[in-house]
Protein backbone atom coordinates (compact mmCIF):
# COMPACT_ATOMS: atom_id res chain seq x y z
CA UNK A 1 0.00 0.00 0.00
CA UNK A 2 1.42 3.36 -1.01
CA UNK A 3 1.06 6.16 1.49
CA UNK A 4 1.97 9.80 0.87
CA UNK A 5 5.29 10.82 2.35
CA UNK A 6 4.23 14.31 3.40
CA UNK A 7 1.24 16.39 4.24
CA UNK A 8 1.56 18.20 0.89
CA UNK A 9 0.53 15.01 -0.90
CA UNK A 10 -2.89 15.07 0.80
CA UNK A 11 -5.79 14.68 -1.63
CA UNK A 12 -8.79 16.59 -0.34
CA UNK A 13 -11.07 14.68 -2.70
CA UNK A 14 -14.67 15.80 -2.70
CA UNK A 15 -14.87 16.80 0.96
CA UNK A 16 -14.73 20.58 0.29
CA UNK A 17 -17.43 20.18 -2.37
CA UNK A 18 -19.66 18.24 0.05
CA UNK A 19 -19.12 20.92 2.68
CA UNK A 20 -20.00 23.64 0.16
CA UNK A 21 -23.19 21.81 -0.76
CA UNK A 22 -24.07 21.38 2.92
CA UNK A 23 -23.68 25.13 3.45
CA UNK A 24 -25.92 25.77 0.42
CA UNK A 25 -28.61 23.43 1.79
CA UNK A 26 -28.43 25.05 5.21
CA UNK A 27 -28.68 28.51 3.63
CA UNK A 28 -31.74 27.40 1.68
CA UNK A 29 -33.34 25.99 4.85
CA UNK A 30 -32.67 29.22 6.75
CA UNK A 31 -34.09 31.25 3.87
CA UNK A 32 -37.30 29.22 3.82
CA UNK A 33 -37.63 29.48 7.60
CA UNK A 34 -37.05 33.25 7.44
CA UNK A 35 -39.67 33.71 4.71
CA UNK A 36 -42.23 31.65 6.62
CA UNK A 37 -41.49 33.48 9.86
CA UNK A 38 -41.76 36.84 8.10
CA UNK A 39 -45.04 35.79 6.53
CA UNK A 40 -46.37 34.64 9.89
CA UNK A 41 -45.25 37.84 11.64
CA UNK A 42 -46.71 40.11 8.96
CA UNK A 43 -49.95 38.14 8.66
CA UNK A 44 -51.02 39.35 12.09
CA UNK A 45 -52.05 42.79 13.17
CA UNK A 46 -48.82 44.58 12.25
CA UNK A 47 -48.13 45.52 15.86
CA UNK A 48 -44.79 46.99 16.92
CA UNK A 49 -43.84 43.62 18.44
CA UNK A 50 -44.48 41.89 15.11
CA UNK A 51 -42.45 44.51 13.28
CA UNK A 52 -39.60 44.08 15.75
CA UNK A 53 -39.78 40.33 15.11
CA UNK A 54 -39.58 40.97 11.38
CA UNK A 55 -36.49 43.11 11.90
CA UNK A 56 -34.82 40.44 14.05
CA UNK A 57 -35.62 37.72 11.52
CA UNK A 58 -34.24 39.81 8.66
CA UNK A 59 -31.04 40.61 10.59
CA UNK A 60 -30.52 36.95 11.52
CA UNK A 61 -31.04 35.89 7.94
CA UNK A 62 -28.54 38.44 6.61
CA UNK A 63 -26.03 37.47 9.32
CA UNK A 64 -26.32 33.80 8.43
CA UNK A 65 -25.96 34.54 4.72
CA UNK A 66 -22.80 36.52 5.47
CA UNK A 67 -21.28 33.70 7.55
CA UNK A 68 -22.21 31.07 4.96
CA UNK A 69 -20.82 33.15 2.10
CA UNK A 70 -17.52 33.65 3.88
CA UNK A 71 -17.25 29.92 4.63
CA UNK A 72 -18.09 28.86 1.08
CA UNK A 73 -15.58 31.38 -0.26
CA UNK A 74 -12.97 30.01 2.16
CA UNK A 75 -13.60 26.49 0.90
CA UNK A 76 -12.53 27.56 -2.59
CA UNK A 77 -8.89 27.69 -1.47
CA UNK A 78 -6.51 24.91 -2.45
CA UNK A 79 -6.20 23.88 1.19
CA UNK A 80 -9.30 25.12 3.05
CA UNK A 81 -8.76 25.74 6.71
CA UNK A 82 -11.09 25.40 9.64
CA UNK A 83 -13.65 28.16 10.21
CA UNK A 84 -12.87 30.75 12.85
CA UNK A 85 -14.46 30.29 16.28
CA UNK A 86 -16.44 33.50 15.78
CA UNK A 87 -17.92 32.20 12.52
CA UNK A 88 -18.85 28.93 14.18
CA UNK A 89 -20.51 30.78 17.06
CA UNK A 90 -22.39 33.11 14.70
CA UNK A 91 -23.62 30.23 12.53
CA UNK A 92 -24.71 28.29 15.61
CA UNK A 93 -26.53 31.28 17.12
CA UNK A 94 -28.35 32.00 13.84
CA UNK A 95 -29.32 28.34 13.41
CA UNK A 96 -30.65 28.08 16.96
CA UNK A 97 -32.58 31.34 16.55
CA UNK A 98 -34.10 30.09 13.29
CA UNK A 99 -35.04 26.83 15.03
CA UNK A 100 -36.83 28.86 17.71
CA UNK A 101 -38.69 30.83 15.03
CA UNK A 102 -39.59 27.57 13.27
CA UNK A 103 -40.95 26.17 16.54
CA UNK A 104 -42.98 29.36 17.02
CA UNK A 105 -44.52 28.78 13.59
CA UNK A 106 -45.56 25.26 14.53
CA UNK A 107 -46.95 26.15 17.96
C-alpha positions as CSV (number, residue, x, y, z in Angstrom):
1,X,0.0,0.0,0.0
2,X,1.4,3.4,-1.0
3,X,1.1,6.2,1.5
4,X,2.0,9.8,0.9
5,X,5.3,10.8,2.4
6,X,4.2,14.3,3.4
7,X,1.2,16.4,4.2
8,X,1.6,18.2,0.9
9,X,0.5,15.0,-0.9
10,X,-2.9,15.1,0.8
11,X,-5.8,14.7,-1.6
12,X,-8.8,16.6,-0.3
13,X,-11.1,14.7,-2.7
14,X,-14.7,15.8,-2.7
15,X,-14.9,16.8,1.0
16,X,-14.7,20.6,0.3
17,X,-17.4,20.2,-2.4
18,X,-19.7,18.2,0.0
19,X,-19.1,20.9,2.7
20,X,-20.0,23.6,0.2
21,X,-23.2,21.8,-0.8
22,X,-24.1,21.4,2.9
23,X,-23.7,25.1,3.5
24,X,-25.9,25.8,0.4
25,X,-28.6,23.4,1.8
26,X,-28.4,25.0,5.2
27,X,-28.7,28.5,3.6
28,X,-31.7,27.4,1.7
29,X,-33.3,26.0,4.9
30,X,-32.7,29.2,6.7
31,X,-34.1,31.3,3.9
32,X,-37.3,29.2,3.8
33,X,-37.6,29.5,7.6
34,X,-37.1,33.2,7.4
35,X,-39.7,33.7,4.7
36,X,-42.2,31.6,6.6
37,X,-41.5,33.5,9.9
38,X,-41.8,36.8,8.1
39,X,-45.0,35.8,6.5
40,X,-46.4,34.6,9.9
41,X,-45.3,37.8,11.6
42,X,-46.7,40.1,9.0
43,X,-49.9,38.1,8.7
44,X,-51.0,39.3,12.1
45,X,-52.1,42.8,13.2
46,X,-48.8,44.6,12.3
47,X,-48.1,45.5,15.9
48,X,-44.8,47.0,16.9
49,X,-43.8,43.6,18.4
50,X,-44.5,41.9,15.1
51,X,-42.5,44.5,13.3
52,X,-39.6,44.1,15.8
53,X,-39.8,40.3,15.1
54,X,-39.6,41.0,11.4
55,X,-36.5,43.1,11.9
56,X,-34.8,40.4,14.0
57,X,-35.6,37.7,11.5
58,X,-34.2,39.8,8.7
59,X,-31.0,40.6,10.6
60,X,-30.5,37.0,11.5
61,X,-31.0,35.9,7.9
62,X,-28.5,38.4,6.6
63,X,-26.0,37.5,9.3
64,X,-26.3,33.8,8.4
65,X,-26.0,34.5,4.7
66,X,-22.8,36.5,5.5
67,X,-21.3,33.7,7.6
68,X,-22.2,31.1,5.0
69,X,-20.8,33.1,2.1
70,X,-17.5,33.7,3.9
71,X,-17.3,29.9,4.6
72,X,-18.1,28.9,1.1
73,X,-15.6,31.4,-0.3
74,X,-13.0,30.0,2.2
75,X,-13.6,26.5,0.9
76,X,-12.5,27.6,-2.6
77,X,-8.9,27.7,-1.5
78,X,-6.5,24.9,-2.5
79,X,-6.2,23.9,1.2
80,X,-9.3,25.1,3.0
81,X,-8.8,25.7,6.7
82,X,-11.1,25.4,9.6
83,X,-13.7,28.2,10.2
84,X,-12.9,30.7,12.9
85,X,-14.5,30.3,16.3
86,X,-16.4,33.5,15.8
87,X,-17.9,32.2,12.5
88,X,-18.9,28.9,14.2
89,X,-20.5,30.8,17.1
90,X,-22.4,33.1,14.7
91,X,-23.6,30.2,12.5
92,X,-24.7,28.3,15.6
93,X,-26.5,31.3,17.1
94,X,-28.4,32.0,13.8
95,X,-29.3,28.3,13.4
96,X,-30.7,28.1,17.0
97,X,-32.6,31.3,16.6
98,X,-34.1,30.1,13.3
99,X,-35.0,26.8,15.0
100,X,-36.8,28.9,17.7
101,X,-38.7,30.8,15.0
102,X,-39.6,27.6,13.3
103,X,-41.0,26.2,16.5
104,X,-43.0,29.4,17.0
105,X,-44.5,28.8,13.6
106,X,-45.6,25.3,14.5
107,X,-46.9,26.1,18.0
